[in-house]
Amino acid sequence: MDCRATLHAGSGGEEVPTVYFVDLPEHPFDLAAASEGLGVNVVGIEVPNWDDALTPWPAPPLYREQRAFGGQAQATLDRLLAKTLPCAEATFGLRPSARAIAGYSLGGLFAAWALLKTPEFAAAASMSGSLWFEGWDECCARACTPGGLTGRFAYFSVGTGEKRASSATFRRVEDRTRETVCRFQDAGAQVAFETSPGKHFDHVTDRIQKGLAALDAFFAQPCERRR
């Protein structure tokens, strides 16, 4: 299958909403554990070269020994919408009533950005999302127009220890996440935000599970309550 996707089926059948989770080909997250007990379907989508594929624009690296971020998120989003999602839905026999996008770290940045970029996603979950990314605050401020996210949902989380990272850029992640929450709310979205103990790579499966559960709860609401 050329769409490099894995289905973690929920209890609701083929027509319930589907959450697309941005995954790592080399070191995939434990989506099987994180998806247990959900009504929605969760599809893990393998996206290689995260530093390039998931960043919305080029930016300098966090650390001197690393290379710069490539800024190819638009091409990744275009490919997901045109090829990967239709391929996955045809392969698994899914006919989702709605779609959501979710991810961890740079995947979380991509998920939040994608919700702003396209109406194809009714919701997004950004778990420990890289909202420290250079230029994100300005992008978010421009994109979050009054009423622009009405009827949609966003979940954000961050580890309480992430603000004590060695990189000064990374240390601003909690402040940036809280600012993003406020901007999404001002744009009309339903928003959930929570913190959890630990640094960026602590309790990863638990954080993903909480984000997926929040999406599941949103889609379980009657349609009139989503507005």
LINMODA-V895583 format. One record per helix or strand. SS is the DSSP state (H for helix, E for strand). FROM is the first residue (numbers start at 0). LEN is the number of residues. Records with the same first field share a line. If there is no record, write none. Layout:
# LINMODA-V895583
SS->FROM-LEN / FROM-LEN
This chain:
# LINMODA-V895583
E->4-4 / 17-6 / 40-6 / 58-1 / 68-1 / 98-6 / 122-5 / 152-7 / 189-7
H->30-4 / 49-4 / 72-20 / 105-12 / 135-8 / 161-3 / 169-17 / 203-17 / 222-4
